[in-house]
Amino acid sequence: MKRVIEKTDDGSATLFVPELNEHYHSTKGARTESQHIFINMGLKASAAPSPHILEIGFGTGLNAWLTLEEAERSGRNVHYTGLEPYPLEWQMVEQLGYIEQPAAIDLFRAIHTSPWEEEISFTPHFTLCKVQADVNEWITQRSHSPLSIIHSPLSFDVIYFDAFAPEKQPEMWSQELFNRLYVLLNEGGILTTYCAKGVIRRMLQAAGFIVERLPGPPGGKREILRARKLKQNQPPILIQ
């Protein structure tokens, strides 16, 4: 599948897939979008002392890198599982120019070139397991695998839902999948996504989530969605 590097409005780069007529990030700002939706509204909103994160759509690794930076800044230990059926070559990721400092570039390269299906601690506060599979296959495999060979947590505190848009990948935005993701989340867990379509909000609600519509990233989408799995005996959150 061909990918073309394009600059976005905040100066950071993204990839464009002509076959799908789809970008990996918002053209209004790749880094701005990732920081706002997944770090500020996802990771930082989680009360888990040592959050386990599941990313659906590892892609360029930008969300993982921003999570690593936040983990080191906050001192919280983060265990990160990134799902990606079509991994990118490091040579292409390097051209995106997300990082300038030589030491940081070496670390980012190590993340991208590290083995798949293997837990690796890249910093004192960030452990990563990359899995080459789409989320539907992965959940099915986990349900039929002995616990001893599952290399990621059994449940998660935060889910970054970063698949291509529903009209491009409808199989990634199904009621069945959201039902299964609800089960994967710990009580009090969060799922955050850039997609604010009404049909997606209703599917999340049908799965059991309490769904918030939040302001989108500066200069970007007007709204995003954040879905929460309530703790037992927790009163409902009133969403205006």
N, C-alpha and C positions, 0 to 999 in steps of 0.2 A: 504494500500500500504506500503510495507516494505521499511525502510530507514536505511542506514548504515552510521555511522560517519567515515569520512576519513580525514587525515591531508593533507594539500596542501603544495606546495613548499615554501611558505612564513611563514609557521608555524601555520597559522590559519586553522580552520577546515571547512569542508563542508559536505553535505549529498549526498549519492549515492543511486539512486533508481534502484535496480536490474531489476524490471519489465520493465523499460524504457531504461535501460542501459545508464542512464543520471545522471549527477551531478548538484547540485543546483548552483555551482560556478565553476570557472576555477580551475583545479587541479594545475595550475601554481601559484596560490595564490588567495584565496577567498577574503580576505580583500583588497589586492592590486588591484584586478579587480574592486571591488565595488567602492573603493575610486576614481580610475582613470576614469571609464566610467560614473558613475552617479553623483559623487560630482564634480570632477575637470572639466569634459567635459560637464556636465549638469547643476547642480545648480550654480556653480561659473560662468558659461558662460551666465547665465540669467541676464538681466538688470532689471528685475522686482524688485521693492523695497521690496515687501512683497509677495514672490512667492507662488503660489498655485501649488502643485506637485501632480501628479497622478502616482502611481506605479502599474504596471501590473505584479503581481507576488510577493506579500509581503513576502512569504516564511519564512526564518529564522529571518526576521526583521533586517538583517545587513544593508541594504540600508537605512532603516528608522533611525537606530541608528546613522550611519555616518552623515545623514542629520541633525539630532538633534544636534550632536556635532558641525557641521559647522554653524548651526543657532545660537547657543550660542556663538560661537567664533566671528561671523560676526555681531551679533546683529540684523540680519534681521528676521522678523517674518515670519515663514513658516507654511502654512496650508498643511497638508499631507494626501492624501487619498490613502490607500493601499488596493488593490483588491487581494483576495486569496480564491479560491474555496475549498481548502483542508488545513485548518489551522493545524499547528503543536502544539503538546502539549508542555507546558513550560518545562517539565522534559527533553524532548529531546533537546530543544534549549539550556537549561542550560548546558548540557554536551558538547556543542560546545566550551564553554570557551572563548567567544568573549571578555568578560569583567572581570576584576580582582578586581577592587575596590568595596568594599561592598555596598557603597551608590549607585554607578552606577548600580550594579547588581540588587538592589531593584527597581531602575527606569526601567531597561530593563524588569524585571519581570512584573512590573505594565503595561508596554506597551503590553506584550503578554497576560496577563490575564485580561485585561480590556474588557468591553462589546463591542460587535460588533455593527455596524450601529449607533454609538454614538460619537459625537465630544467631545474630551477631551484634555484640555491643560495640557501637562506634564511638561513643563518648561515655563518661561516667553516668549520664542520665538518659541515654537514648539507645534502645535495643530495637533492631529491625529484623523482620522476617518477610522477605519478598516471596510471593507465590504466583507462579505463572498459570493463571486460570481465571475464567470469568466467575463472577460471584455465584451464579446459579449452579455451575459445575462444582465449585468449591464447597458450597453448603451441602450438596448431595453427597460428595465424596466424604465429607466429615461425618455425615449421618450414618455412613456404612463402614467407617474405619475404627479400629480399636483405639482407645484413648492413648495408648503408648506410642502411636505413630503420628499423632496430631501435633504439629510443630508450632501451633499458635494457641492463644488462650481459648478456653471453652466459651467465654463470654467477654463482652466489651463494654467500656464506659462511654466511648464516643465513636460514632461512625461518620466518616467523611464520604458523602455520597456524591461522587464526581464523575459519573458516567457521561457519555455523550448525550445530547438532548433527546427527549422522548420520541420525537419524530424521526430521529436518526437511528436510535437503538431501542425500539419499543419493548424488546424482550427484557431490557434492564429496568423497566419501570412498570412492573406488574403487581397486581394485588398479592399474588402468591409470594413474591419476593419480599415485599414490605412486611407481610405476616411473619415470614421467617426471620427477617432482620429484627423485628420486635422481640422475638424469642431470644435472639442472640445478645440483646442488650441487657446489661445489669439494671436493676431497679435504680431509678434516678438518672439513667443514661440518656444521651443526646444523639440525635441524628441531624446533621445539617447539610443543606444542599442549596445550590444556586437557583434551582428550578422552583418557581412560585406559581405554576399553573394550578388552577382550581381542581382539575381532575387528580393531580398528584396530591394536593392537600387532602382531598376527600379519601383517597386510598390510604394515606397515612393515618387519618382518623379512624377509618374502618379497621385498620390493623390494631388499634388500641392506643395510638399516640395522642398526646395533647399537642396540638400544632400551633406555633406562633408564626405570624407574618412579621418579619423584621425589615428595617430599612436595608437596602442593598449597599454595595460598596460605593465610595465616593466617585461620582462621575459615571457609574455603571447602572446595573439593573435597579429598578425602583424598589423591588422587594425580593427577599429570599425567604426560605422556610427553615424553621428549626423545630424538630419534633422531640418530645420528651416522653420517657416511660416513667410514669409516676411510681413512687415507692408505695408499698402497701400501707394502707391507712393514712396516706397523705391526702389532704383535701384537694379537690380539683383546682387547677390554676385558671383563673378567669381571663380569657383572651378577648380583647375588644376587637 
